Amino acid sequence: MATKGTNTGSNNSPKISSEIEKRLQALEAKAHTPCNGGGGDAKRIAELEAKVDELIRQINRKIPINI
């Protein structure tokens, strides 16, 4: 890694470019890895949705609003 005030010269450019290219390819490969929808637990999500629906019902009984 070059520091301020040092001359890296053209000799290091191909090496740095290939290192950057390898890192970029690794990041791109990781970015394109399937995530299966975020790995959420469908049962847990359904339970939470039911709780939210019940809370909305309770609120609507006390304060008639349309959510």
N, CA, C and O atoms as CSV, one atom per row, in Angstrom:
chain,resi,resn,atom,element,x,y,z
A,1,MET,N,N,0.840,-1.172,0.000
A,1,MET,CA,C,0.000,0.000,0.000
A,1,MET,C,C,0.883,1.232,0.000
A,1,MET,O,O,1.824,1.341,0.786
A,2,ALA,N,N,0.569,2.154,-0.889
A,2,ALA,CA,C,1.372,3.362,-1.007
A,2,ALA,C,C,0.998,4.350,0.090
A,2,ALA,O,O,-0.157,4.434,0.508
A,3,THR,N,N,2.000,5.094,0.543
A,3,THR,CA,C,1.736,6.125,1.539
A,3,THR,C,C,1.940,7.480,0.890
A,3,THR,O,O,2.563,7.581,-0.168
A,4,LYS,N,N,1.428,8.499,1.506
A,4,LYS,CA,C,1.520,9.840,0.966
A,4,LYS,C,C,2.985,10.224,0.790
A,4,LYS,O,O,3.813,10.035,1.681
A,5,GLY,N,N,3.275,10.771,-0.394
A,5,GLY,CA,C,4.625,11.252,-0.648
A,5,GLY,C,C,5.549,10.205,-1.237
A,5,GLY,O,O,6.698,10.517,-1.552
A,6,THR,N,N,5.087,8.969,-1.398
A,6,THR,CA,C,5.955,7.962,-2.001
A,6,THR,C,C,5.567,7.764,-3.444
A,6,THR,O,O,4.406,7.939,-3.814
A,7,ASN,N,N,6.522,7.404,-4.249
A,7,ASN,CA,C,6.291,7.167,-5.661
A,7,ASN,C,C,6.102,5.675,-5.861
A,7,ASN,O,O,7.036,4.895,-5.675
A,8,THR,N,N,4.888,5.274,-6.243
A,8,THR,CA,C,4.633,3.852,-6.424
A,8,THR,C,C,5.182,3.360,-7.743
A,8,THR,O,O,5.483,2.175,-7.886
A,9,GLY,N,N,5.315,4.248,-8.706
A,9,GLY,CA,C,5.877,3.869,-9.995
A,9,GLY,C,C,4.933,2.990,-10.787
A,9,GLY,O,O,3.923,2.522,-10.260
A,10,SER,N,N,5.257,2.762,-12.052
A,10,SER,CA,C,4.394,1.972,-12.914
A,10,SER,C,C,4.612,0.473,-12.710
A,10,SER,O,O,3.818,-0.332,-13.197
A,11,ASN,N,N,5.672,0.084,-11.999
A,11,ASN,CA,C,5.947,-1.332,-11.782
A,11,ASN,C,C,4.867,-2.001,-10.928
A,11,ASN,O,O,4.580,-3.183,-11.114
A,12,ASN,N,N,4.271,-1.263,-10.000
A,12,ASN,CA,C,3.269,-1.825,-9.105
A,12,ASN,C,C,1.871,-1.857,-9.707
A,12,ASN,O,O,1.012,-2.590,-9.217
A,13,SER,N,N,1.625,-1.091,-10.745
A,13,SER,CA,C,0.286,-0.980,-11.309
A,13,SER,C,C,-0.314,-2.313,-11.733
A,13,SER,O,O,-1.459,-2.582,-11.368
A,14,PRO,N,N,0.382,-3.163,-12.479
A,14,PRO,CA,C,-0.234,-4.440,-12.863
A,14,PRO,C,C,-0.561,-5.317,-11.662
A,14,PRO,O,O,-1.598,-5.981,-11.652
A,15,LYS,N,N,0.294,-5.334,-10.659
A,15,LYS,CA,C,0.045,-6.133,-9.469
A,15,LYS,C,C,-1.178,-5.621,-8.720
A,15,LYS,O,O,-2.038,-6.404,-8.318
A,16,ILE,N,N,-1.252,-4.336,-8.536
A,16,ILE,CA,C,-2.385,-3.738,-7.837
A,16,ILE,C,C,-3.667,-3.983,-8.622
A,16,ILE,O,O,-4.698,-4.314,-8.035
A,17,SER,N,N,-3.616,-3.825,-9.928
A,17,SER,CA,C,-4.801,-4.032,-10.749
A,17,SER,C,C,-5.294,-5.474,-10.639
A,17,SER,O,O,-6.499,-5.703,-10.537
A,18,SER,N,N,-4.395,-6.435,-10.659
A,18,SER,CA,C,-4.822,-7.835,-10.565
A,18,SER,C,C,-5.379,-8.135,-9.179
A,18,SER,O,O,-6.333,-8.903,-9.051
A,19,GLU,N,N,-4.800,-7.543,-8.143
A,19,GLU,CA,C,-5.328,-7.735,-6.792
A,19,GLU,C,C,-6.722,-7.128,-6.671
A,19,GLU,O,O,-7.620,-7.731,-6.083
A,20,ILE,N,N,-6.895,-5.938,-7.229
A,20,ILE,CA,C,-8.207,-5.299,-7.195
A,20,ILE,C,C,-9.210,-6.127,-7.976
A,20,ILE,O,O,-10.342,-6.314,-7.530
A,21,GLU,N,N,-8.811,-6.618,-9.124
A,21,GLU,CA,C,-9.701,-7.430,-9.951
A,21,GLU,C,C,-10.124,-8.701,-9.208
A,21,GLU,O,O,-11.292,-9.086,-9.263
A,22,LYS,N,N,-9.199,-9.346,-8.524
A,22,LYS,CA,C,-9.535,-10.553,-7.757
A,22,LYS,C,C,-10.523,-10.236,-6.641
A,22,LYS,O,O,-11.488,-10.971,-6.433
A,23,ARG,N,N,-10.283,-9.151,-5.930
A,23,ARG,CA,C,-11.186,-8.755,-4.845
A,23,ARG,C,C,-12.573,-8.407,-5.383
A,23,ARG,O,O,-13.591,-8.783,-4.803
A,24,LEU,N,N,-12.592,-7.687,-6.498
A,24,LEU,CA,C,-13.858,-7.315,-7.113
A,24,LEU,C,C,-14.632,-8.557,-7.542
A,24,LEU,O,O,-15.839,-8.639,-7.312
A,25,GLN,N,N,-13.967,-9.513,-8.154
A,25,GLN,CA,C,-14.628,-10.747,-8.572
A,25,GLN,C,C,-15.174,-11.514,-7.366
A,25,GLN,O,O,-16.270,-12.069,-7.434
A,26,ALA,N,N,-14.432,-11.548,-6.281
A,26,ALA,CA,C,-14.895,-12.229,-5.071
A,26,ALA,C,C,-16.133,-11.541,-4.497
A,26,ALA,O,O,-17.081,-12.209,-4.083
A,27,LEU,N,N,-16.125,-10.222,-4.472
A,27,LEU,CA,C,-17.286,-9.482,-3.970
A,27,LEU,C,C,-18.495,-9.678,-4.873
A,27,LEU,O,O,-19.614,-9.838,-4.386
A,28,GLU,N,N,-18.280,-9.667,-6.185
A,28,GLU,CA,C,-19.382,-9.872,-7.116
A,28,GLU,C,C,-19.965,-11.273,-6.969
A,28,GLU,O,O,-21.182,-11.448,-7.022
A,29,ALA,N,N,-19.114,-12.261,-6.786
A,29,ALA,CA,C,-19.597,-13.633,-6.611
A,29,ALA,C,C,-20.430,-13.741,-5.338
A,29,ALA,O,O,-21.464,-14.408,-5.324
A,30,LYS,N,N,-19.987,-13.094,-4.283
A,30,LYS,CA,C,-20.729,-13.129,-3.019
A,30,LYS,C,C,-22.049,-12.376,-3.148
A,30,LYS,O,O,-23.064,-12.800,-2.596
A,31,ALA,N,N,-22.038,-11.269,-3.871
A,31,ALA,CA,C,-23.244,-10.465,-4.037
A,31,ALA,C,C,-24.309,-11.204,-4.831
A,31,ALA,O,O,-25.498,-10.928,-4.672
A,32,HIS,N,N,-23.908,-12.132,-5.676
A,32,HIS,CA,C,-24.853,-12.857,-6.514
A,32,HIS,C,C,-25.255,-14.203,-5.921
A,32,HIS,O,O,-25.956,-14.981,-6.567
A,33,THR,N,N,-24.823,-14.477,-4.716
A,33,THR,CA,C,-25.203,-15.719,-4.053
A,33,THR,C,C,-26.669,-15.632,-3.654
A,33,THR,O,O,-27.078,-14.664,-3.013
A,34,PRO,N,N,-27.470,-16.636,-4.027
A,34,PRO,CA,C,-28.894,-16.589,-3.662
A,34,PRO,C,C,-29.079,-16.550,-2.149
A,34,PRO,O,O,-28.354,-17.211,-1.405
A,35,CYS,N,N,-30.053,-15.773,-1.710
A,35,CYS,CA,C,-30.281,-15.643,-0.275
A,35,CYS,C,C,-31.568,-16.338,0.163
A,35,CYS,O,O,-31.929,-16.265,1.338
A,36,ASN,N,N,-32.260,-17.002,-0.744
A,36,ASN,CA,C,-33.487,-17.730,-0.419
A,36,ASN,C,C,-34.514,-16.853,0.277
A,36,ASN,O,O,-35.106,-17.257,1.278
A,37,GLY,N,N,-34.723,-15.668,-0.243
A,37,GLY,CA,C,-35.749,-14.785,0.306
A,37,GLY,C,C,-35.413,-14.205,1.658
A,37,GLY,O,O,-36.320,-13.791,2.381
A,38,GLY,N,N,-34.182,-14.159,2.022
A,38,GLY,CA,C,-33.785,-13.566,3.282
A,38,GLY,C,C,-33.783,-14.541,4.443
A,38,GLY,O,O,-33.433,-14.169,5.563
A,39,GLY,N,N,-34.165,-15.768,4.196
A,39,GLY,CA,C,-34.108,-16.782,5.236
A,39,GLY,C,C,-35.118,-16.596,6.348
A,39,GLY,O,O,-34.930,-17.119,7.446
A,40,GLY,N,N,-36.193,-15.858,6.082
A,40,GLY,CA,C,-37.208,-15.639,7.105
A,40,GLY,C,C,-37.958,-16.921,7.432
A,40,GLY,O,O,-38.136,-17.787,6.576
A,41,ASP,N,N,-38.386,-17.028,8.659
A,41,ASP,CA,C,-39.142,-18.176,9.129
A,41,ASP,C,C,-40.620,-17.895,8.866
A,41,ASP,O,O,-41.213,-17.037,9.520
A,42,ALA,N,N,-41.221,-18.615,7.910
A,42,ALA,CA,C,-42.599,-18.352,7.494
A,42,ALA,C,C,-43.571,-18.489,8.665
A,42,ALA,O,O,-44.516,-17.708,8.776
A,43,LYS,N,N,-43.352,-19.465,9.532
A,43,LYS,CA,C,-44.242,-19.659,10.674
A,43,LYS,C,C,-44.171,-18.452,11.616
A,43,LYS,O,O,-45.199,-17.956,12.076
A,44,ARG,N,N,-42.976,-17.995,11.891
A,44,ARG,CA,C,-42.784,-16.844,12.787
A,44,ARG,C,C,-43.403,-15.584,12.187
A,44,ARG,O,O,-44.020,-14.793,12.900
A,45,ILE,N,N,-43.240,-15.403,10.898
A,45,ILE,CA,C,-43.819,-14.233,10.232
A,45,ILE,C,C,-45.341,-14.279,10.318
A,45,ILE,O,O,-45.978,-13.260,10.584
A,46,ALA,N,N,-45.927,-15.451,10.095
A,46,ALA,CA,C,-47.383,-15.600,10.188
A,46,ALA,C,C,-47.869,-15.286,11.604
A,46,ALA,O,O,-48.902,-14.639,11.774
A,47,GLU,N,N,-47.140,-15.736,12.607
A,47,GLU,CA,C,-47.505,-15.447,14.000
A,47,GLU,C,C,-47.478,-13.947,14.273
A,47,GLU,O,O,-48.384,-13.411,14.910
A,48,LEU,N,N,-46.448,-13.278,13.794
A,48,LEU,CA,C,-46.334,-11.835,14.005
A,48,LEU,C,C,-47.443,-11.083,13.266
A,48,LEU,O,O,-47.996,-10.116,13.791
A,49,GLU,N,N,-47.764,-11.524,12.057
A,49,GLU,CA,C,-48.844,-10.883,11.313
A,49,GLU,C,C,-50.176,-11.044,12.050
A,49,GLU,O,O,-50.982,-10.114,12.088
A,50,ALA,N,N,-50.404,-12.213,12.631
A,50,ALA,CA,C,-51.644,-12.441,13.386
A,50,ALA,C,C,-51.709,-11.517,14.599
A,50,ALA,O,O,-52.773,-10.986,14.919
A,51,LYS,N,N,-50.586,-11.325,15.270
A,51,LYS,CA,C,-50.553,-10.422,16.423
A,51,LYS,C,C,-50.842,-8.983,16.002
A,51,LYS,O,O,-51.579,-8.273,16.686
A,52,VAL,N,N,-50.281,-8.560,14.907
A,52,VAL,CA,C,-50.524,-7.204,14.415
A,52,VAL,C,C,-51.995,-7.042,14.054
A,52,VAL,O,O,-52.612,-6.030,14.385
A,53,ASP,N,N,-52.558,-8.046,13.369
A,53,ASP,CA,C,-53.986,-7.986,13.021
A,53,ASP,C,C,-54.860,-7.882,14.270
A,53,ASP,O,O,-55.828,-7.121,14.288
A,54,GLU,N,N,-54.524,-8.638,15.306
A,54,GLU,CA,C,-55.297,-8.588,16.547
A,54,GLU,C,C,-55.169,-7.215,17.207
A,54,GLU,O,O,-56.157,-6.675,17.704
A,55,LEU,N,N,-53.989,-6.658,17.215
A,55,LEU,CA,C,-53.803,-5.313,17.774
A,55,LEU,C,C,-54.638,-4.280,17.013
A,55,LEU,O,O,-55.233,-3.389,17.620
A,56,ILE,N,N,-54.681,-4.400,15.696
A,56,ILE,CA,C,-55.484,-3.475,14.889
A,56,ILE,C,C,-56.961,-3.628,15.227
A,56,ILE,O,O,-57.677,-2.633,15.338
A,57,ARG,N,N,-57.425,-4.865,15.392
A,57,ARG,CA,C,-58.818,-5.092,15.773
A,57,ARG,C,C,-59.132,-4.445,17.124
A,57,ARG,O,O,-60.170,-3.804,17.286
A,58,GLN,N,N,-58.234,-4.618,18.086
A,58,GLN,CA,C,-58.443,-4.041,19.416
A,58,GLN,C,C,-58.462,-2.521,19.369
A,58,GLN,O,O,-59.285,-1.885,20.028
A,59,ILE,N,N,-57.569,-1.948,18.602
A,59,ILE,CA,C,-57.528,-0.488,18.479
A,59,ILE,C,C,-58.804,0.012,17.821
A,59,ILE,O,O,-59.371,1.018,18.248
A,60,ASN,N,N,-59.260,-0.682,16.785
A,60,ASN,CA,C,-60.481,-0.257,16.084
A,60,ASN,C,C,-61.711,-0.330,16.979
A,60,ASN,O,O,-62.652,0.438,16.781
A,61,ARG,N,N,-61.731,-1.223,17.951
A,61,ARG,CA,C,-62.849,-1.279,18.901
A,61,ARG,C,C,-62.879,-0.039,19.784
A,61,ARG,O,O,-63.944,0.493,20.097
A,62,LYS,N,N,-61.685,0.415,20.184
A,62,LYS,CA,C,-61.595,1.581,21.067
A,62,LYS,C,C,-61.706,2.891,20.294
A,62,LYS,O,O,-62.409,3.816,20.703
A,63,ILE,N,N,-60.993,2.949,19.163
A,63,ILE,CA,C,-60.958,4.162,18.331
A,63,ILE,C,C,-61.287,3.720,16.906
A,63,ILE,O,O,-60.426,3.160,16.227
A,64,PRO,N,N,-62.475,3.951,16.456
A,64,PRO,CA,C,-62.841,3.502,15.108
A,64,PRO,C,C,-62.016,4.202,14.019
A,64,PRO,O,O,-62.295,5.342,13.646
A,65,ILE,N,N,-61.015,3.509,13.529
A,65,ILE,CA,C,-60.209,3.994,12.407
A,65,ILE,C,C,-60.081,2.871,11.401
A,65,ILE,O,O,-60.280,1.704,11.737
A,66,ASN,N,N,-59.761,3.207,10.206
A,66,ASN,CA,C,-59.644,2.189,9.169
A,66,ASN,C,C,-58.180,2.042,8.771
A,66,ASN,O,O,-57.640,2.873,8.041
A,67,ILE,N,N,-57.545,0.984,9.253
A,67,ILE,CA,C,-56.138,0.728,8.934
A,67,ILE,C,C,-56.081,-0.471,8.002
A,67,ILE,O,O,-54.996,-0.882,7.590
